[in-house]
Amino acid sequence: MKEKEALKSARDSYHYALNVLQGRFEKGEDIISKSTWYSYRYARDVLKGRFEKGEDIISKSTWYSYRYARDVLKGRFEKGEDINK
């Protein structure tokens, strides 16, 4: 897969970062940040840490807020705590 093709979707950008670059793909982060699933996976699998651009969308899901806090931050994700209020 080429970089230009990877920018077509969050899925493609995530897989390009994970499998081709084996690391951060800054050009694809805007599109990744539009997907809850891929924002969480990108933080967990690629960055192995916080993905601030994806936190707004992650915080809209109770399930992914919990998993992001548990698997990525290994602590509180305050932005995601307000979803149930």
Contact map, one row per residue, 1 for C-alpha under 8 A:
1110110000000001000100000000000000000000000000000000000000000000000000000000000000000
1111110000000000000000000000000000000000000000000000000000000000000000000000000000000
1111111000000001000000000000000000000000000000000000000000000000000000000000000000000
0111111100000000000000000000000000000000000000000000000000000000000000000000000000000
1111111100010000000000000000000000000000000000000000000000000000000000000000000000000
1111111110011011000000000001000000000000000000000000000000000000000000000000000000000
0011111111011000000000000011001000000000000000000000000000000000000000000000000000000
0001111111011000000000000000000000000000000000000000000000000000000000000000000000000
0000011111111000000000000000001100000000000000000000000000000000000000000000000000000
0000001111111100000000000001001111100100000000000000000000000000000000000000000000000
0000000011111110000000000000000100000100000000000000000000000000000000000000000000000
0000111111111111000000000000000000000000000000000000000000000000000000000000000000000
0000011111111111100000001001101100000000000000000000000000000000000000000000000000000
0000000001111111110000000001000100000100110000000000000000000000000000000000000000000
0000010000111111111100000000000000000000000000000000000000000000000000000000000000000
1010010000011111111111001000000000000000000000000000000000000000000000000000000000000
0000000000001111111111111000000000000000000001000000000000000000000000000000000000000
0000000000000111111111100000000000000000010011000000000000000000000000000000000000000
0000000000000011111111000000000000000000000000000000000000000000000000000000000000000
1000000000000011111111000000000000000000000000000000000000000000000000000000000000000
0000000000000001111111111000000000000000000000000000000000000000000000000000000000000
0000000000000001111111110000000000000000000001000000000000000000000000000000000000000
0000000000000000110011111000000000000000000001100000000000000000000000000000000000000
0000000000000000100011111100000000000000000001100000000000000000000000000000000000000
0000000000001001100010111111100000000000000000000000000000000000000000000000000000000
0000000000000000000000011111100000000000000000000000000000000000000000000000000000000
0000001000000000000000001111110000000000000000000000000000000000000000000000000000000
0000011001001100000000001111111100000000000000000000000000000000000000000000000000000
0000000000001000000000001111111110000000000000000000100000000000000000000000000000000
0000000000000000000000000011111111000000000000000000100000000000000000000000000000000
0000001011001000000000000001111111100000000000000000000000000000000000000000000000000
0000000011101100000000000001111111100110010000000000010000000000000000000000000000000
0000000001000000000000000000111111110110000000000000111010000000000000000000000000000
0000000001000000000000000000011111110010000000000000010010000000000000000000000000000
0000000001000000000000000000001111111110000000000000010010000000000000000000000000000
0000000000000000000000000000000011111111000000000000010011001001000000000000000000000
0000000000000000000000000000000000111111100000000000000001000001000000000000000000000
0000000001100100000000000000000110111111110000000000000000000000000000000000000000000
0000000000000000000000000000000111111111111000000010011011000000000000000000000000000
0000000000000000000000000000000000011111111100000010010001000001000100000000000000000
0000000000000100000000000000000000001111111111000000000000000000000000000000000000000
0000000000000100010000000000000100000111111111110010000000000000000000000000000000000
0000000000000000000000000000000000000011111111111110000000000000000000010000000000000
0000000000000000000000000000000000000001111111111000000000000000000100110000000000000
0000000000000000010000000000000000000000111111110000000000000000000000000000000000000
0000000000000000110001110000000000000000111111110000000000000000000000000000000000000
0000000000000000000000110000000000000000011111111110000000000000000000000000000000000
0000000000000000000000000000000000000000011111111100000000000000000000010000000000000
0000000000000000000000000000000000000000001100111110000000000000000000011000000000000
0000000000000000000000000000000000000000001000111111000000000000000000011000000000000
0000000000000000000000000000000000000011011000101111111000000000000000000000000000000
0000000000000000000000000000000000000000000000000111111100000000000000000000000000000
0000000000000000000000000000110010000000000000000011111100000000000000000000000000000
0000000000000000000000000000000111110011000000000011111111000000000000000000000000000
0000000000000000000000000000000010000010000000000011111111100000000000000000001000000
0000000000000000000000000000000000000000000000000001111111110000000000000000001000000
0000000000000000000000000000000011110010000000000000011111111000000000000000000000000
0000000000000000000000000000000000011011000000000000011111111001100100000000000100000
0000000000000000000000000000000000000000000000000000001111111101100000000000001110100
0000000000000000000000000000000000000000000000000000000111111100100000000000000100100
0000000000000000000000000000000000010000000000000000000011111111100000000000000100100
0000000000000000000000000000000000000000000000000000000000111111110000000000000110110
0000000000000000000000000000000000000000000000000000000000001111111000000000000000000
0000000000000000000000000000000000011001000000000000000001101111111100000000000000000
0000000000000000000000000000000000000000000000000000000001111111111110000000100110000
0000000000000000000000000000000000000000000000000000000000000111111111000000100100000
0000000000000000000000000000000000000000000000000000000000000011111111110000000000000
0000000000000000000000000000000000000001000100000000000001000001111111111100100000000
0000000000000000000000000000000000000000000000000000000000000000111111111111100000000
0000000000000000000000000000000000000000000000000000000000000000011111111111000000000
0000000000000000000000000000000000000000000100000000000000000000001111111100000000000
0000000000000000000000000000000000000000001100011100000000000000001111111100000000000
0000000000000000000000000000000000000000000000001100000000000000000111111111100000000
0000000000000000000000000000000000000000000000000000000000000000000111111111000000000
0000000000000000000000000000000000000000000000000000000000000000000011001111100000000
0000000000000000000000000000000000000000000000000000000000000000000011001111110000000
0000000000000000000000000000000000000000000000000000000000000000110110001011111110000
0000000000000000000000000000000000000000000000000000000000000000000000000001111111000
0000000000000000000000000000000000000000000000000000001100100000000000000000111111000
0000000000000000000000000000000000000000000000000000000001111100110000000000111111100
0000000000000000000000000000000000000000000000000000000000100100100000000000111111110
0000000000000000000000000000000000000000000000000000000000000000000000000000011111111
0000000000000000000000000000000000000000000000000000000000111100000000000000000111111
0000000000000000000000000000000000000000000000000000000000000100000000000000000011111
0000000000000000000000000000000000000000000000000000000000000000000000000000000001111
